[in-house]
Amino acid sequence: MKCDVAIIGGGPAGSTVGALLKRYEPSIDVAIIEREHFPREHVGESHLPAISQILDEIGVWDKVEAANFPVKIGGTYRWGATDELWDLSFIPGQTFMDVPRPGKYEGQRRQTAFQVDRSVYDKVLLDHARGLGCNVNEGVKVTIVETDGDRVTGLKLSSLESEIEARYYVDCSGDAGILRRAFDIGVESPTALRNIAIWDYWQDAEWAITLGTGGTLIQIMSLGWGWLWFIPISPTRTSVGFVLPASYYKATGKSKEAIYSEAIKAEPLISKLLSHARPEGVIQATKDWNFVADRLCGDNWFLAGDSCGFADPILSAGMTLAHTSGRKVAYIILDLLRGNHDPEWLKSEYTSGHRAQIKHHMQFADFWYSSNGRFTDLKEYCSEIAETAGLTLDADSAFRWLATGGFALEAPGVARALSYSVSGIKYVTQQLSGSDWDWQVAKTNLWLLKLSDATEENFAVFEAGCISKLKCYRRGDKILPVTGVYQRVLESLKKDVDAILVINSCLEVMTTQDGYSSAVAMTLIGETIEALIAEGWVKAKVNSQRPMVPMA
């Protein structure tokens, strides 16, 4: 068998790669090799909004929406310095409108996500890739990876009794990491987190929160020795899991069934939601070691999805990292086939950018765990995480520390990280640390742009099936993109240092040329400058003779 691209694994990452290749270049011959027969169960059901955009791009949004998965508005948490429940929403719950389903990818649905039954969801995606023209082979294993130096020369397959040769190969095999292991790629684990997850599925559980038609919030409830997730994945089916340190689990000497039952009984809210529900009775468990691969690509091969790395499930990051990495790999292969850009630049952009994304999610997870005052039985565990990460836990220090992961990587034109705005990140640091946070934009009124020690470079933008070069400033691992709101703020900062003048200049351009309302523009400007101050691109000072800028 010969083809242009051979993809190992038909999960979300593999389906995303295949579907995007066929959408933008239908003539490309794409083969997907999947060891299992779909449908099959898989953990990792909670999405972030970034996935919805990709589902729309590959043309599968309507099919996923038709499956009637719950709409994820955000999450409810018992975590951190308080015993009170608190919500972290993608959009404020009171503004979520009750509209009929199935709905289109428009309006408020651009800000929401899904909670999916993976046995259904993954099959929808794989069938969609097949429908676009991918040659999908289910129940087929890769038995041998043939290599020559840093190049894959072929894959020996199990049931096809054949070998497949391709121009490019993509490892979407999850934690099996078939190509990663074939090339003996090292992994980095820059965190003390070593957890295991135990879960089962329940029928007819009560939803904690119902918003509009099918809208809800996942529940994350901390105990003294771990935490529970409660994720409705269909109108009648709910995923309920428990995460705890592997060392603590081993020390108990208890079975996974006993630990799981004990955890549910210990959490009153989730126990109540399950009081009239029926467990399916198939207790499953897995380790979730945090890691990131040292290399994500080679001569003619790429890693995507969990083969690249894994971040703790507290942030629902896994599926987002799978889809976004698959999308970037598809774009790069398209560009390599067209010959538009330097191959080494493309591979470097992917490796550095996606590794940074994975590590940022790990960084945020470290903060979540180390700041959890409810982990009374795990104080040494939390202290070890904080010490490993070098964390201080007051809100302002935590925000500045999280800013080192970069607010410009996720959406180059807007100050966002981990699918949340700067306001959302500040809210989380306050809830987890138990201390108030301040807006530097409201405490200062002179903003001096610092670019003298930065270099002007290009970074890759992935859009409409093509990769383009966009100007950026780079200082070490930090990237400052010259696009979107960042560009407007930079233009103003280069002309003025006075906060009022900078704000007014940005407001005028963003309302007259970019189409923003004054309120939205003001929020975006404030969040962008706050991110620039935290990342060291702007030096903030105070002129006592000038007014401050209020930040709601």
ROKE-508733 format. One line per 8 residues: number of its first residue (from 1); for each residue x negated, y, z negated of C-alpha. Coordinates in steps of 0.2 Angstrom, whole numbers. Example, Ala and Ser with C-alpha at 12.3 -4.5 7.8 and 13.67 -1.06 7.14 Angstrom:
residues 2
1> -62,-22,-39; -68,-5,-36 .
***
This chain:
residues 552
1> 0,0,0; -6,17,5; 1,34,0; -3,52,-3; 0,52,-22; 2,37,-34; 10,41,-51; 8,29,-66 .
9> 24,31,-76; 41,36,-72; 46,45,-88; 49,64,-88; 31,69,-83; 30,57,-69; 48,61,-63; 44,79,-63 .
17> 28,77,-53; 36,66,-40; 52,77,-38; 42,93,-36; 30,86,-23; 45,80,-13; 55,96,-15; 41,107,-9 .
25> 33,95,4; 45,82,9; 32,74,21; 21,69,6; 21,50,3; 24,48,-16; 24,31,-26; 29,30,-44 .
33> 24,14,-53; 34,11,-69; 31,-4,-80; 49,-5,-87; 66,-6,-80; 77,9,-83; 87,13,-93; 76,10,-108 .
41> 76,18,-125; 63,31,-130; 61,43,-144; 58,61,-142; 76,68,-138; 75,87,-142; 71,100,-129; 65,118,-129 .
49> 72,130,-117; 57,130,-105; 63,113,-99; 79,119,-93; 70,130,-80; 60,116,-73; 76,105,-72; 84,119,-62 .
57> 68,120,-51; 68,102,-46; 87,102,-43; 92,90,-56; 100,103,-68; 118,99,-63; 115,80,-65; 108,82,-82 .
65> 122,94,-87; 135,82,-80; 128,69,-93; 137,79,-106; 122,80,-118; 124,92,-133; 118,110,-130; 104,114,-142 .
73> 105,132,-149; 91,129,-161; 88,121,-178; 93,122,-196; 79,119,-208; 77,115,-227; 58,118,-227; 45,130,-234 .
81> 46,141,-249; 65,140,-252; 78,127,-255; 90,136,-245; 95,131,-227; 89,143,-214; 92,143,-195; 80,146,-181 .
89> 90,149,-165; 86,152,-147; 100,164,-147; 111,171,-161; 124,158,-165; 138,171,-165; 134,176,-147; 135,159,-140 .
97> 151,160,-129; 163,145,-128; 163,141,-109; 169,126,-100; 156,112,-96; 148,106,-85; 140,123,-84; 128,131,-72 .
105> 110,136,-76; 114,155,-79; 118,167,-92; 116,160,-110; 112,143,-103; 95,150,-98; 91,152,-116; 97,136,-123 .
113> 91,118,-121; 97,100,-122; 97,86,-135; 96,70,-124; 98,52,-125; 82,46,-117; 89,30,-110; 101,41,-100 .
121> 91,56,-97; 75,47,-91; 85,37,-78; 94,52,-71; 77,60,-68; 69,45,-61; 84,42,-49; 83,60,-44 .
129> 65,58,-39; 70,42,-30; 84,51,-21; 71,65,-15; 61,51,-7; 49,45,-20; 45,26,-18; 49,20,-36 .
137> 43,3,-41; 51,-2,-58; 45,-17,-68; 27,-16,-61; 12,-14,-71; -5,-7,-67; -17,-21,-71; -34,-14,-65 .
145> -40,4,-61; -53,3,-48; -66,17,-49; -81,24,-41; -90,37,-51; -77,49,-56; -65,44,-42; -51,32,-43 .
153> -52,20,-27; -36,10,-31; -24,2,-43; -21,-17,-44; -3,-20,-48; 6,-34,-57; 22,-40,-48; 19,-32,-31 .
161> 4,-44,-29; -5,-29,-20; -16,-14,-23; -11,4,-20; -23,17,-13; -19,35,-14; -27,52,-11; -23,57,-28 .
169> -18,48,-44; -8,55,-59; -8,47,-76; 10,49,-84; 8,33,-94; 11,41,-111; 0,35,-125; -5,20,-115 .
177> -17,33,-106; -21,21,-92; -33,33,-82; -39,41,-98; -45,25,-105; -51,19,-88; -63,34,-88; -67,33,-106 .
185> -61,51,-109; -64,56,-127; -50,64,-138; -51,78,-150; -40,78,-166; -42,95,-174; -30,93,-188; -28,82,-203 .
193> -10,77,-198; -8,58,-198; 10,54,-198; 22,39,-194; 40,41,-188; 54,28,-192; 71,30,-184; 87,22,-179 .
201> 103,28,-169; 120,30,-177; 137,30,-169; 151,43,-174; 141,53,-186; 148,70,-190; 139,85,-182; 132,98,-195 .
209> 136,113,-184; 147,114,-169; 146,130,-158; 158,132,-143; 159,117,-131; 145,105,-135; 134,117,-144; 124,112,-160 .
217> 108,114,-170; 97,100,-174; 94,97,-193; 77,96,-200; 77,92,-219; 62,91,-230; 60,79,-244; 46,78,-257 .
225> 37,65,-247; 42,68,-228; 56,75,-218; 71,69,-209; 77,74,-191; 96,73,-187; 98,75,-168; 115,72,-159 .
233> 111,66,-142; 128,62,-135; 146,66,-141; 146,50,-151; 127,45,-153; 115,53,-165; 96,50,-168; 91,50,-186 .
241> 72,48,-190; 60,50,-205; 42,56,-203; 29,54,-217; 11,53,-219; 4,36,-214; -7,35,-230; 8,38,-241 .
249> 18,25,-232; 4,12,-234; 3,16,-252; 21,12,-256; 20,-6,-249; 38,-5,-244; 45,-10,-227; 50,3,-214 .
257> 68,-2,-217; 67,1,-235; 58,18,-233; 71,24,-220; 86,19,-231; 78,27,-246; 75,44,-236; 93,45,-230 .
265> 100,42,-247; 88,55,-254; 95,69,-243; 113,74,-247; 117,84,-232; 112,70,-219; 119,57,-231; 136,66,-230 .
273> 135,67,-211; 132,49,-209; 145,43,-222; 157,37,-209; 145,33,-196; 138,16,-190; 119,12,-188; 115,3,-173 .
281> 103,-7,-184; 87,-7,-173; 74,1,-184; 59,7,-174; 43,15,-179; 28,23,-171; 12,33,-176; 11,51,-170 .
289> -7,55,-171; -11,72,-165; -24,73,-151; -29,81,-136; -40,73,-122; -57,81,-118; -54,81,-99; -37,82,-90 .
297> -43,79,-73; -57,72,-62; -62,70,-44; -45,64,-37; -35,61,-53; -25,70,-66; -17,67,-83; 0,73,-87 .
305> 12,71,-102; 7,62,-118; -8,55,-109; -15,73,-111; -12,74,-129; 2,74,-143; 8,87,-155; 18,83,-171 .
313> 37,82,-168; 41,95,-180; 41,108,-166; 50,97,-153; 35,100,-142; 33,83,-134; 45,84,-120; 41,102,-116 .
321> 23,98,-114; 27,83,-103; 38,93,-91; 26,108,-90; 11,98,-87; 19,88,-74; 25,104,-65; 7,111,-65 .
329> -1,95,-59; 12,94,-44; 8,112,-40; -11,109,-40; -9,93,-29; 2,103,-17; -12,117,-16; -26,104,-14 .
337> -17,96,1; -15,114,8; -33,119,4; -28,137,-2; -39,138,-17; -55,132,-24; -52,114,-31; -63,117,-46 .
345> -55,133,-51; -38,124,-50; -43,110,-61; -52,122,-73; -36,132,-75; -26,117,-78; -38,109,-91; -41,125,-101 .
353> -23,131,-100; -14,115,-105; -27,110,-118; -24,127,-126; -5,124,-126; -7,107,-134; -19,114,-148; -7,129,-151 .
361> 7,117,-155; -5,108,-167; -10,124,-175; 8,129,-178; 12,111,-185; -2,113,-197; 6,129,-203; 23,121,-205 .
369> 16,106,-215; 3,116,-226; 16,129,-231; 30,117,-236; 33,120,-255; 46,106,-255; 32,92,-252; 30,90,-271 .
377> 23,72,-269; 11,78,-255; 2,93,-262; -15,85,-259; -10,81,-241; -4,99,-238; -20,106,-246; -31,95,-234 .
385> -21,102,-219; -23,120,-225; -42,117,-229; -45,109,-212; -36,123,-203; -44,137,-213; -26,143,-217; -20,158,-228 .
393> -2,157,-230; 5,175,-233; 16,180,-218; 5,193,-210; -11,182,-211; -2,167,-204; 5,178,-190; -12,184,-185 .
401> -19,166,-186; -5,159,-175; -9,174,-163; -26,165,-160; -17,152,-150; -12,166,-137; 5,174,-134; 2,176,-115 .
409> 0,157,-110; 18,151,-110; 26,165,-100; 12,177,-93; 23,192,-92; 31,192,-109; 24,190,-127; 30,173,-131 .
417> 23,157,-139; 30,140,-143; 46,145,-134; 49,159,-147; 47,178,-146; 36,187,-157; 51,191,-168; 55,173,-169 .
425> 37,169,-174; 37,182,-187; 53,176,-194; 46,158,-196; 30,164,-205; 41,173,-217; 52,158,-220; 37,146,-222 .
433> 26,158,-233; 40,165,-244; 32,182,-241; 38,197,-231; 30,202,-215; 27,219,-208; 27,226,-190; 10,234,-186 .
441> 19,244,-173; 30,252,-187; 15,255,-198; 4,264,-186; 5,277,-172; -11,277,-163; -14,262,-152; -32,262,-144 .
449> -34,249,-130; -50,239,-131; -56,231,-115; -74,236,-114; -80,219,-119; -68,209,-108; -71,203,-91; -59,205,-76 .
457> -54,188,-69; -40,178,-61; -28,166,-68; -16,154,-60; 2,158,-58; 14,143,-53; 29,149,-44; 41,143,-30 .
465> 29,129,-25; 14,139,-23; -1,145,-34; -6,163,-34; -20,172,-42; -16,185,-55; -27,198,-62; -31,196,-81 .
473> -43,202,-94; -52,188,-103; -62,189,-119; -67,171,-125; -52,160,-125; -40,175,-125; -31,180,-109; -22,197,-106 .
481> -12,195,-90; -8,211,-80; 10,207,-76; 27,210,-82; 29,219,-99; 10,217,-102; 7,227,-86; 19,241,-91 .
489> 12,242,-108; -6,242,-102; -2,256,-89; 4,267,-103; -10,263,-115; -23,268,-102; -15,285,-101; -10,288,-119 .
497> -15,282,-137; 0,291,-146; 13,278,-150; 28,289,-145; 21,294,-129; 16,275,-125; 34,270,-129; 43,283,-119 .
505> 32,280,-104; 36,261,-105; 54,264,-108; 56,275,-92; 48,263,-80; 56,248,-88; 74,255,-87; 72,264,-70 .
513> 62,252,-61; 63,235,-69; 82,235,-74; 80,233,-92; 93,241,-104; 85,253,-117; 88,241,-131; 80,226,-123 .
521> 65,236,-116; 62,243,-133; 61,226,-141; 50,219,-128; 38,234,-129; 37,232,-148; 34,214,-147; 21,215,-134 .
529> 11,229,-143; 12,218,-159; 5,204,-150; -9,215,-143; -14,221,-160; -14,203,-167; -25,197,-153; -37,211,-154 .
537> -33,220,-138; -27,235,-147; -34,244,-162; -20,252,-172; -23,267,-183; -13,280,-191; -12,299,-188; -3,307,-203 .
545> 2,322,-192; 13,311,-180; 29,301,-183; 29,282,-184; 39,271,-172; 54,262,-180; 55,243,-177; 72,235,-181 .
***
